Amino acid sequence: MGPEPALAAVGVSVRFGGLQALSGIDLTVPTGEITGLIGPNGAGKTTCFNVLTGLQVPTTGRVELGGVDVTGWPPHRRGRAGLARTFQRLELFARMTVEDNLTAAWESARPWAVLGRGRRDRIRRVAEVVELLELGPLLGRRAGELSTGQGRMVELGRALCTGPRVLLLDEPSSGLDGAETARFRDVLLEVVGAGGGPAVLLVEHDMALVMEVCDRITVLDFGERIAEGTPAGVRADPAVRAAYLGETSVA
């Protein structure tokens, strides 16, 4: 048997009344890899994300974080256990500075931080993230004044400041131009490639970005897993091409 995946959904189903949003989904996010989760609009990606983060209770199945069953855990407990996420719509403290946003994220993952403990660790970690994402020139600016591209980097920085074992990214290229997307791609590869970097689950509509950065991809359609494999294998899968017909190209 291989190593325990950093995050896994096992037989997860979700039903909303008469709507079967997910049907027996199995999904694994290996340590040290970027896993893509793709599918047409309405495929169930957001519902799956919500189950993994604790915002949605599955009808059946379970969620495991580092081999531990966390299905009954609320979102904040999963966060403190090493699960971090970004959002399709920017979720920043708009009136706070970039530096304060990063500091607040670090403190949120450590209940004892409100007592003033760990100041040196906080300063060190925030400085590491600032250097990695090149956020130095933005530290004193309010988050609400940033461009979408800058805000995406700050949101990624907030997630990294929590020290995640698993990082869930919800359409991080949304609103970015080509240069900003390329920059995000390079940073993401650097984050995961660094020793001890988090495992990543990426939900994204930009298929070029997905094919460039992902080690493996899971494809959903109408709440069911229709394909799973390497980018090359998924790209060539007839079921995937049929699901995306008229929506986007996976070539």
C-alpha positions in Angstrom: 0.0 0.0 0.0 1.1 3.5 -0.7 1.3 6.4 1.7 -1.9 7.7 3.3 -3.4 10.5 1.1 -3.4 14.0 2.6 -7.2 14.3 2.0 -9.8 11.8 0.8 -13.5 11.6 0.1 -14.8 8.0 0.3 -18.1 7.1 -1.2 -19.5 10.6 -0.7 -23.1 11.2 -1.8 -25.2 14.4 -1.3 -28.9 14.6 -1.9 -30.9 17.9 -1.8 -34.5 16.7 -1.8 -35.0 15.1 -5.2 -31.7 16.3 -6.5 -28.7 13.9 -6.3 -25.8 16.4 -6.2 -23.1 13.8 -5.7 -23.2 10.0 -6.1 -20.7 7.8 -4.4 -17.7 10.1 -5.1 -14.2 8.8 -4.3 -11.4 11.4 -4.4 -7.9 11.3 -3.1 -5.4 14.2 -2.8 -1.9 12.8 -2.3 0.8 14.5 -0.3 3.1 16.6 -2.4 0.9 16.7 -5.4 -1.6 19.0 -7.1 -4.9 17.3 -7.8 -7.4 18.9 -10.2 -11.2 18.6 -9.8 -12.9 19.7 -13.0 -16.3 19.3 -14.7 -18.9 21.4 -16.5 -21.1 23.9 -14.6 -23.5 22.0 -12.3 -21.2 18.9 -12.1 -21.0 18.9 -8.3 -17.6 20.5 -7.8 -18.7 23.1 -5.3 -20.8 20.6 -3.4 -17.8 18.3 -3.2 -15.6 21.2 -2.0 -18.2 22.1 0.7 -18.2 18.5 1.9 -14.4 18.4 2.2 -14.3 21.7 4.1 -17.2 20.8 6.4 -19.8 23.3 5.0 -22.0 20.5 3.8 -22.8 17.2 5.6 -22.7 14.3 3.2 -25.8 12.0 3.0 -23.4 9.0 2.8 -19.7 8.5 2.8 -16.9 10.1 4.8 -14.0 12.6 4.6 -10.5 11.7 5.8 -7.8 14.2 6.6 -4.4 12.5 6.9 -6.2 9.2 7.5 -8.4 10.5 10.3 -12.2 10.5 9.8 -13.2 14.2 10.0 -16.7 13.9 8.6 -18.3 15.2 11.7 -15.8 18.0 12.3 -16.9 21.6 11.8 -14.9 23.9 9.3 -12.9 25.6 12.0 -11.7 22.3 13.5 -10.6 21.1 10.1 -8.8 24.4 9.5 -6.8 24.0 12.7 -6.0 20.4 11.7 -4.3 21.7 8.5 -7.1 22.2 5.9 -7.1 25.7 4.2 -9.0 27.0 1.3 -9.5 30.0 -1.0 -12.8 31.2 -2.5 -14.0 31.9 -6.0 -15.0 35.4 -4.7 -12.3 37.1 -2.8 -12.7 36.7 0.9 -10.4 39.3 2.4 -10.8 41.8 5.3 -11.2 44.8 3.0 -10.5 47.5 5.6 -7.4 45.8 7.0 -4.0 46.1 5.6 -2.4 43.2 3.7 0.0 42.6 6.6 -2.9 42.5 9.1 -4.8 40.1 6.8 -1.8 37.7 6.8 -1.3 38.1 10.6 -5.0 37.4 11.3 -4.8 34.2 9.2 -1.8 33.0 11.1 -3.5 33.7 14.4 -6.8 32.0 13.3 -5.1 28.7 13.0 -3.6 28.9 16.5 -6.1 29.3 19.4 -3.4 30.3 21.8 -2.2 33.2 19.6 -4.8 35.5 21.2 -2.7 35.3 24.3 0.2 36.8 22.5 2.2 33.6 22.2 4.3 32.6 19.2 5.1 36.2 18.1 8.5 35.1 16.7 6.9 32.3 14.8 4.3 34.6 13.4 6.8 37.2 12.3 8.9 34.5 10.6 6.0 32.8 8.8 4.5 36.0 7.6 7.9 37.1 6.3 8.3 33.8 4.4 5.0 34.2 2.7 5.6 37.8 1.9 8.9 36.9 0.2 7.5 33.9 -1.7 4.5 35.9 -3.1 6.4 39.2 -3.5 3.9 41.0 -1.3 6.3 43.5 0.3 5.1 46.5 -1.7 1.5 45.8 -0.7 1.9 45.3 3.0 0.6 48.7 4.1 -2.2 48.9 1.7 -5.8 48.0 2.6 -7.0 44.8 1.0 -10.1 46.5 -0.5 -7.8 48.7 -2.6 -6.1 45.9 -4.4 -6.6 44.7 -7.9 -8.1 41.2 -8.4 -4.7 39.8 -9.3 -3.1 41.3 -6.1 -6.1 40.1 -4.0 -5.7 36.5 -5.3 -2.1 36.5 -4.2 -3.0 37.9 -0.8 -5.7 35.3 -0.4 -3.2 32.6 -1.2 -0.9 34.2 1.3 -3.5 34.1 4.0 -4.0 30.4 3.4 -0.3 29.7 3.4 0.1 31.6 6.7 -2.1 29.0 8.4 0.6 26.3 7.7 -1.8 24.0 5.8 -1.2 20.3 5.1 -3.9 20.5 2.4 -4.8 23.6 0.4 -8.1 23.8 -1.5 -8.2 26.4 -4.3 -11.6 27.4 -5.7 -11.1 28.8 -9.2 -8.0 30.9 -8.3 -7.5 32.2 -11.8 -11.0 33.8 -11.9 -10.6 37.5 -12.9 -6.9 37.2 -13.7 -5.3 38.1 -17.0 -2.8 36.0 -18.9 0.3 37.4 -17.1 -1.4 37.1 -13.7 -2.4 33.5 -14.3 1.1 32.6 -15.4 2.5 34.2 -12.2 -0.1 32.3 -10.1 0.9 29.0 -11.9 4.6 29.6 -11.2 4.0 30.4 -7.5 1.7 27.4 -7.1 4.3 25.0 -8.5 6.9 26.6 -6.2 4.7 26.2 -3.1 4.0 22.5 -3.7 7.5 21.8 -4.9 9.2 23.2 -1.8 10.0 20.6 0.9 7.1 20.1 3.2 4.7 22.0 0.9 0.9 21.3 1.1 -1.1 19.0 -1.0 -3.4 20.9 -3.3 -6.9 20.3 -4.6 -7.6 22.7 -7.5 -11.1 23.5 -8.8 -10.6 25.5 -12.0 -12.2 26.2 -15.4 -9.0 27.3 -17.0 -8.1 24.0 -18.6 -4.7 25.2 -19.8 -3.7 25.9 -16.1 -5.1 22.6 -14.9 -3.2 20.6 -17.5 0.0 22.5 -16.7 0.1 22.1 -13.0 -1.9 19.0 -12.0 -0.4 15.6 -11.3 -3.8 13.9 -11.5 -7.3 15.0 -12.3 -10.7 13.9 -11.3 -13.7 14.8 -13.5 -17.2 15.1 -12.3 -20.4 15.3 -14.4 -24.0 15.4 -13.0 -22.6 14.4 -9.6 -20.7 11.4 -10.8 -17.0 10.7 -11.3 -16.6 10.0 -15.0 -12.8 10.0 -15.2 -9.7 10.0 -13.1 -6.1 10.0 -14.1 -3.1 11.9 -15.5 -3.7 15.1 -17.5 -2.8 13.3 -20.7 -5.2 10.5 -20.0 -8.1 12.7 -19.0 -7.6 14.9 -22.0 -8.0 11.9 -24.3 -11.0 10.4 -22.5 -14.1 10.3 -24.7 -16.4 10.7 -21.7 -14.6 13.9 -20.7 -14.8 15.3 -24.2 -18.5 14.6 -24.3 -19.1 16.3 -21.0 -17.3 19.4 -22.1 -18.8 19.6 -25.6 -20.0 23.1 -26.1 -18.5 24.4 -22.8 -14.8 24.5 -23.2 -11.9 22.6 -24.8 -9.7 20.3 -22.8 -7.1 20.1 -25.6 
